[in-house]
Amino acid sequence: MHVAPVGGTAVQDHVALAEIELCGELIIAASAAHEDRLSLGRIDEVLKVAQEREDASGE
């Protein structure tokens, strides 16, 4: 196994890492769901859509 050295030349794409984390959250929610599919409301809840809108509007 190759691990990048601490302080090395590894570059992190923070947007890509955030997208991967969100996909993981959706996968976890889908695997725990009792229905065949996640509702749009549940997807918004997992992705924290309402929270992001509130943060963006400053409320």
Phi and psi in degrees as GROMACS dihedral restraints (atoms count N, CA, C in turn):
[ dihedral_restraints ]
;  ai    aj    ak    al  type     phi  dphi    fc
    3     4     5     6     1  -104.8    20    10
    4     5     6     7     1   126.8    20    10
    6     7     8     9     1  -119.6    20    10
    7     8     9    10     1   134.3    20    10
    9    10    11    12     1   -64.9    20    10
   10    11    12    13     1   138.6    20    10
   12    13    14    15     1   -67.1    20    10
   13    14    15    16     1   149.7    20    10
   15    16    17    18     1   -63.0    20    10
   16    17    18    19     1   131.2    20    10
   18    19    20    21     1    74.7    20    10
   19    20    21    22     1    12.7    20    10
   21    22    23    24     1   -78.5    20    10
   22    23    24    25     1  -153.8    20    10
   24    25    26    27     1   -96.4    20    10
   25    26    27    28     1     9.5    20    10
   27    28    29    30     1   -63.8    20    10
   28    29    30    31     1   132.4    20    10
   30    31    32    33     1  -109.6    20    10
   31    32    33    34     1   132.8    20    10
   33    34    35    36     1  -106.3    20    10
   34    35    36    37     1   132.1    20    10
   36    37    38    39     1   -98.2    20    10
   37    38    39    40     1   101.6    20    10
   39    40    41    42     1   -64.4    20    10
   40    41    42    43     1   -33.0    20    10
   42    43    44    45     1   -67.1    20    10
   43    44    45    46     1   -45.3    20    10
   45    46    47    48     1   -63.2    20    10
   46    47    48    49     1   -40.9    20    10
   48    49    50    51     1   -63.3    20    10
   49    50    51    52     1   -39.7    20    10
   51    52    53    54     1   -65.5    20    10
   52    53    54    55     1   -40.9    20    10
   54    55    56    57     1   -64.7    20    10
   55    56    57    58     1   -39.6    20    10
   57    58    59    60     1   -64.2    20    10
   58    59    60    61     1   -41.9    20    10
   60    61    62    63     1   -62.7    20    10
   61    62    63    64     1   -42.5    20    10
   63    64    65    66     1   -64.2    20    10
   64    65    66    67     1   -41.2    20    10
   66    67    68    69     1   -61.4    20    10
   67    68    69    70     1   -41.2    20    10
   69    70    71    72     1   -61.1    20    10
   70    71    72    73     1   -42.4    20    10
   72    73    74    75     1   -62.3    20    10
   73    74    75    76     1   -40.3    20    10
   75    76    77    78     1   -65.7    20    10
   76    77    78    79     1   -40.7    20    10
   78    79    80    81     1   -62.5    20    10
   79    80    81    82     1   -43.1    20    10
   81    82    83    84     1   -63.1    20    10
   82    83    84    85     1   -45.4    20    10
   84    85    86    87     1   -63.5    20    10
   85    86    87    88     1   -41.3    20    10
   87    88    89    90     1   -65.6    20    10
   88    89    90    91     1   -38.8    20    10
   90    91    92    93     1   -70.8    20    10
   91    92    93    94     1   -26.1    20    10
   93    94    95    96     1   -89.9    20    10
   94    95    96    97     1   -10.3    20    10
   96    97    98    99     1   -70.9    20    10
   97    98    99   100     1   146.1    20    10
   99   100   101   102     1   -92.5    20    10
  100   101   102   103     1   -12.2    20    10
  102   103   104   105     1   -94.1    20    10
  103   104   105   106     1   172.5    20    10
  105   106   107   108     1   -69.6    20    10
  106   107   108   109     1   -34.2    20    10
  108   109   110   111     1  -135.2    20    10
  109   110   111   112     1   155.9    20    10
  111   112   113   114     1   -78.1    20    10
  112   113   114   115     1   139.2    20    10
  114   115   116   117     1   -71.7    20    10
  115   116   117   118     1   160.4    20    10
  117   118   119   120     1   -61.2    20    10
  118   119   120   121     1   -37.1    20    10
  120   121   122   123     1   -62.5    20    10
  121   122   123   124     1   -41.8    20    10
  123   124   125   126     1   -67.1    20    10
  124   125   126   127     1   -38.8    20    10
  126   127   128   129     1   -62.0    20    10
  127   128   129   130     1   -45.5    20    10
  129   130   131   132     1   -60.6    20    10
  130   131   132   133     1   -38.6    20    10
  132   133   134   135     1   -64.3    20    10
  133   134   135   136     1   -46.1    20    10
  135   136   137   138     1   -63.2    20    10
  136   137   138   139     1   -40.4    20    10
  138   139   140   141     1   -84.2    20    10
  139   140   141   142     1    -2.3    20    10
  141   142   143   144     1    59.1    20    10
  142   143   144   145     1    42.1    20    10
  144   145   146   147     1   -63.0    20    10
  145   146   147   148     1   -47.0    20    10
  147   148   149   150     1   -62.3    20    10
  148   149   150   151     1   -41.0    20    10
  150   151   152   153     1   -62.6    20    10
  151   152   153   154     1   -42.7    20    10
  153   154   155   156     1   -63.3    20    10
  154   155   156   157     1   -39.6    20    10
  156   157   158   159     1   -64.7    20    10
  157   158   159   160     1   -42.1    20    10
  159   160   161   162     1   -63.5    20    10
  160   161   162   163     1   -43.4    20    10
  162   163   164   165     1   -62.8    20    10
  163   164   165   166     1   -39.7    20    10
  165   166   167   168     1   -70.2    20    10
  166   167   168   169     1   -32.7    20    10
  168   169   170   171     1   -85.9    20    10
  169   170   171   172     1    -9.4    20    10
  171   172   173   174     1    80.3    20    10
  172   173   174   175     1    14.4    20    10
